Amino acid sequence: MSGFELNAPPLPKEGHTLQWPALPDSQFSMALAQTARRSKSPVLLITNSSEEAEQRRRELQFFIPDHGPDALPILTLPDWETL
């Protein structure tokens, strides 16, 4: 996917999903934070492990303040819960 912008990642069209290219280090979380700010709907991230979920949560908390006008909730499900 050429032209991928970390500060303005593409949003999926309504009713569709979107796959991003592999992004190194915390760039994925930065792009996800930007997506959450721009999206009119909740953003769901499914990880491979509880360790990865915790790492993403910490990274997202760095990019998204927990109070103020830009605050967004970051919620996690317990690792014992399955969907």
LUMTI-649815 format. One line per field, with one value per atom (N, C-alpha, C): residue number from 1; residue in one letter; atom name; y, x, z. Coordinates in nm, 2 decimals. Layout:
N
n = c(NUM ...) .
res = c(A ...) .
atom = c(CA ...) .
Y = c(Y ...) .
X = c(X ...) .
Z = c(Z ...) .
//
This chain:
83
n = c(1 1 1 2 2 2 3 3 3 4 4 4 5 5 5 6 6 6 7 7 7 8 8 8 9 9 9 10 10 10 11 11 11 12 12 12 13 13 13 14 14 14 15 15 15 16 16 16 17 17 17 18 18 18 19 19 19 20 20 20 21 21 21 22 22 22 23 23 23 24 24 24 25 25 25 26 26 26 27 27 27 28 28 28 29 29 29 30 30 30 31 31 31 32 32 32 33 33 33 34 34 34 35 35 35 36 36 36 37 37 37 38 38 38 39 39 39 40 40 40 41 41 41 42 42 42 43 43 43 44 44 44 45 45 45 46 46 46 47 47 47 48 48 48 49 49 49 50 50 50 51 51 51 52 52 52 53 53 53 54 54 54 55 55 55 56 56 56 57 57 57 58 58 58 59 59 59 60 60 60 61 61 61 62 62 62 63 63 63 64 64 64 65 65 65 66 66 66 67 67 67 68 68 68 69 69 69 70 70 70 71 71 71 72 72 72 73 73 73 74 74 74 75 75 75 76 76 76 77 77 77 78 78 78 79 79 79 80 80 80 81 81 81 82 82 82 83 83 83) .
res = c(M M M S S S G G G F F F E E E L L L N N N A A A P P P P P P L L L P P P K K K E E E G G G H H H T T T L L L Q Q Q W W W P P P A A A L L L P P P D D D S S S Q Q Q F F F S S S M M M A A A L L L A A A Q Q Q T T T A A A R R R R R R S S S K K K S S S P P P V V V L L L L L L I I I T T T N N N S S S S S S E E E E E E A A A E E E Q Q Q R R R R R R R R R E E E L L L Q Q Q F F F F F F I I I P P P D D D H H H G G G P P P D D D A A A L L L P P P I I I L L L T T T L L L P P P D D D W W W E E E T T T L L L) .
atom = c(N CA C N CA C N CA C N CA C N CA C N CA C N CA C N CA C N CA C N CA C N CA C N CA C N CA C N CA C N CA C N CA C N CA C N CA C N CA C N CA C N CA C N CA C N CA C N CA C N CA C N CA C N CA C N CA C N CA C N CA C N CA C N CA C N CA C N CA C N CA C N CA C N CA C N CA C N CA C N CA C N CA C N CA C N CA C N CA C N CA C N CA C N CA C N CA C N CA C N CA C N CA C N CA C N CA C N CA C N CA C N CA C N CA C N CA C N CA C N CA C N CA C N CA C N CA C N CA C N CA C N CA C N CA C N CA C N CA C N CA C N CA C N CA C N CA C N CA C N CA C N CA C N CA C N CA C N CA C N CA C N CA C N CA C N CA C) .
Y = c(-0.12 0.00 0.12 0.18 0.30 0.42 0.52 0.65 0.64 0.54 0.53 0.64 0.72 0.83 0.80 0.80 0.77 0.87 0.99 1.09 1.10 1.03 1.02 0.89 0.78 0.64 0.63 0.55 0.53 0.46 0.50 0.44 0.35 0.24 0.15 0.21 0.17 0.22 0.15 0.21 0.15 0.01 -0.08 -0.22 -0.30 -0.24 -0.31 -0.31 -0.40 -0.40 -0.35 -0.32 -0.26 -0.32 -0.36 -0.42 -0.32 -0.28 -0.19 -0.27 -0.20 -0.27 -0.29 -0.37 -0.39 -0.27 -0.22 -0.10 -0.13 -0.08 -0.11 -0.04 -0.11 -0.06 0.00 0.12 0.17 0.26 0.25 0.33 0.27 0.14 0.09 0.15 0.17 0.23 0.38 0.44 0.58 0.60 0.51 0.51 0.48 0.38 0.34 0.45 0.52 0.64 0.75 0.77 0.87 0.82 0.70 0.64 0.66 0.63 0.64 0.78 0.88 1.02 1.06 1.00 1.04 0.96 0.84 0.76 0.80 0.78 0.82 0.69 0.58 0.46 0.41 0.31 0.25 0.18 0.17 0.10 -0.03 -0.14 -0.27 -0.32 -0.36 -0.42 -0.56 -0.66 -0.80 -0.83 -0.88 -0.91 -1.07 -1.11 -1.26 -1.30 -1.21 -1.26 -1.14 -1.18 -1.08 -0.98 -1.04 -0.96 -0.85 -0.89 -0.79 -0.69 -0.73 -0.64 -0.54 -0.58 -0.49 -0.39 -0.44 -0.35 -0.24 -0.28 -0.19 -0.09 -0.14 -0.05 0.06 0.02 0.12 0.22 0.17 0.26 0.35 0.30 0.39 0.50 0.46 0.56 0.67 0.64 0.75 0.84 0.79 0.87 0.93 0.88 0.93 0.97 1.10 1.14 1.08 1.06 1.00 1.11 1.24 1.34 1.46 1.55 1.67 1.65 1.74 1.74 1.62 1.58 1.47 1.33 1.32 1.19 1.09 0.97 0.86 0.74 0.66 0.55 0.44 0.37 0.25 0.14 0.05 -0.06 -0.19 -0.28 -0.42 -0.52 -0.64 -0.75 -0.84 -0.90 -0.99 -1.10 -1.15 -1.25 -1.39 -1.41 -1.54 -1.53 -1.42 -1.41 -1.43 -1.51 -1.54 -1.49 -1.46 -1.41 -1.52) .
X = c(0.09 0.00 0.09 0.11 0.19 0.12 0.20 0.14 0.07 0.10 0.04 0.08 -0.01 0.02 -0.01 0.10 0.08 -0.02 -0.02 -0.10 -0.24 -0.27 -0.40 -0.42 -0.41 -0.43 -0.56 -0.57 -0.70 -0.81 -0.93 -1.04 -1.11 -1.17 -1.24 -1.38 -1.43 -1.56 -1.66 -1.78 -1.88 -1.91 -1.91 -1.94 -1.82 -1.71 -1.59 -1.47 -1.38 -1.26 -1.14 -1.03 -0.92 -0.79 -0.70 -0.57 -0.46 -0.38 -0.27 -0.15 -0.04 0.08 0.15 0.24 0.32 0.39 0.37 0.43 0.53 0.65 0.75 0.72 0.76 0.76 0.62 0.62 0.49 0.42 0.47 0.40 0.26 0.24 0.11 0.01 0.05 -0.03 -0.05 0.05 0.03 -0.08 -0.07 -0.17 -0.31 -0.31 -0.44 -0.50 -0.42 -0.47 -0.53 -0.46 -0.51 -0.64 -0.65 -0.78 -0.89 -0.86 -0.97 -1.01 -0.92 -0.96 -1.05 -1.03 -1.10 -1.23 -1.24 -1.35 -1.47 -1.59 -1.71 -1.77 -1.70 -1.74 -1.63 -1.66 -1.56 -1.46 -1.33 -1.23 -1.20 -1.19 -1.17 -1.03 -0.95 -0.82 -0.82 -0.79 -0.78 -0.63 -0.58 -0.43 -0.42 -0.30 -0.27 -0.25 -0.22 -0.19 -0.23 -0.24 -0.26 -0.14 -0.02 0.10 0.10 0.06 0.05 -0.06 -0.17 -0.28 -0.23 -0.16 -0.11 -0.01 0.08 0.18 0.11 0.00 -0.07 -0.15 -0.20 -0.27 -0.18 -0.06 0.04 0.08 0.10 0.14 0.02 -0.10 -0.21 -0.23 -0.21 -0.22 -0.12 0.00 0.10 0.04 -0.02 -0.07 -0.21 -0.29 -0.42 -0.43 -0.45 -0.46 -0.59 -0.58 -0.69 -0.79 -0.76 -0.85 -0.83 -0.93 -0.92 -1.00 -1.00 -1.08 -1.05 -0.92 -0.88 -0.89 -0.94 -0.94 -1.04 -0.99 -1.08 -1.06 -1.16 -1.15 -1.07 -0.98 -0.91 -0.96 -1.03 -1.09 -1.02 -1.00 -0.95 -1.04 -1.05 -1.12 -1.02 -1.06 -0.97 -0.93 -0.81 -0.76 -0.83 -0.90 -0.98 -1.11 -1.15 -1.27 -1.25 -1.33 -1.32 -1.44 -1.42 -1.53 -1.57) .
Z = c(0.00 0.00 0.00 -0.11 -0.12 -0.07 -0.03 0.02 0.15 0.24 0.37 0.46 0.51 0.60 0.74 0.83 0.97 1.04 1.00 1.06 1.00 0.89 0.83 0.76 0.84 0.78 0.72 0.61 0.55 0.64 0.63 0.71 0.61 0.67 0.58 0.54 0.43 0.39 0.48 0.50 0.58 0.54 0.64 0.62 0.56 0.56 0.50 0.61 0.59 0.67 0.58 0.65 0.58 0.64 0.56 0.61 0.58 0.68 0.67 0.64 0.58 0.57 0.71 0.72 0.84 0.88 1.00 1.05 1.16 1.16 1.26 1.40 1.50 1.64 1.67 1.73 1.78 1.67 1.55 1.44 1.42 1.44 1.43 1.53 1.65 1.76 1.73 1.67 1.64 1.53 1.43 1.32 1.37 1.46 1.52 1.60 1.68 1.75 1.66 1.55 1.46 1.40 1.37 1.31 1.41 1.54 1.64 1.66 1.64 1.65 1.53 1.42 1.30 1.28 1.33 1.31 1.39 1.33 1.39 1.47 1.45 1.52 1.61 1.70 1.78 1.69 1.73 1.66 1.74 1.68 1.75 1.70 1.79 1.76 1.83 1.75 1.81 1.80 1.91 1.91 1.93 1.90 1.91 2.05 2.15 2.28 2.38 2.51 2.61 2.63 2.60 2.61 2.50 2.38 2.27 2.30 2.35 2.39 2.49 2.59 2.69 2.63 2.55 2.48 2.40 2.32 2.24 2.33 2.44 2.53 2.58 2.63 2.68 2.57 2.45 2.34 2.30 2.30 2.27 2.38 2.50 2.61 2.59 2.53 2.50 2.40 2.29 2.18 2.21 2.30 2.32 2.47 2.50 2.64 2.71 2.84 2.91 2.96 2.94 2.98 2.88 2.88 2.79 2.66 2.57 2.45 2.36 2.36 2.27 2.33 2.45 2.53 2.46 2.46 2.41 2.50 2.53 2.62 2.55 2.62 2.57 2.66 2.60 2.68 2.64 2.74 2.70 2.77 2.70 2.76 2.83 2.94 3.01 2.92 2.93 2.84 2.85 2.96 2.98 2.90 2.85 2.78 2.63 2.57 2.43 2.36 2.23 2.15 2.06) .
//
